[in-house]
């Protein structure tokens, strides 16, 4: 497994968080943990306190879960179908107070997702956000209007067995390294 090195002291949840593909299909996420994760997402900051984000959450065993699988790219569906929770991150494009463009809505929804992923980590859950899904299929299946951005799909659950993944995915099942801080810090 890849070992990450940290140059500065940061939250343990940030250190431990990564995006695995091996989920335990036999261990559901409790309602208390799901609601705690969503509560964290709810308290993210946003422009004018707009809170434009929405999370379309599906639970394994429910009809909408199967619909969510239809939205995912086949390569993601293979492993994500083991996760007990699948969701879409959505964001309203316009301010609710005046229906003018909210050019910060994606930034705000991303911040909310960050809070969600760290609270999940704190609770012993893992999250894996995906870009491999069909926005048009999501709009069609879940009747999502054009006034809403369909940003990402997310799998959430407890870590499973790496050995249950196909050999190609097993090679990728490690926390990814990061660029050195001097490559992301500008103007210093």
GIBELFEN-V721676 format. One record per residue. PHI is phi in whole degrees, -180 to 180 (999 if undefined). Layout:
phi = <PHI:PHI>
This chain:
phi = <999:-64:-102:-93:-117:-119:-83:-139:-74:-139:-55:-58:-61:-69:-62:-86:-71:-153:-114:-75:-111:-90:-111:-82:-73:-103:-124:-70:-89:-67:-60:-64:-69:-60:-69:-65:-64:-68:-63:-63:-60:-62:-93:-69:-74:-154:-59:55:55:-69:49:-76:-76:-142:-121:-90:-104:-126:-116:-54:100:-98:-58:-65:-62:-64:-64:-63:-60:-64:-78:-74:-64:-54:-63:-83:-58:-53:-96:-68:-66:-88:-72:-73:-132:-126:-146:-114:-98:-121:-152:-73:-80:-115:-66:-72:-79:-146:57:-92:-58:-104:-72:-101:-59:-70:-60:-65:-64:-65:-65:-62:-60:-61:-61:-57:-66:-74:-67:-59:-61:-60:-90:85:-97:-119:-128:-141:-82:-131:-99:-83:-160:-99:-64:-64:-67:-62:-60:-66:-66:-102:53:-97:-73:-70:-79:-125:-84:-101:-92:-157:-104:-139:-103:-141:172:-89:-64:-106:-110:-54:-65:-82:-83:-67:-54:-67:-73:-59:-64:-90:-81:-145:-61:-76:-77:-126:-63:-62:-59:-68:-83:-108:-95:-106:80:-125>
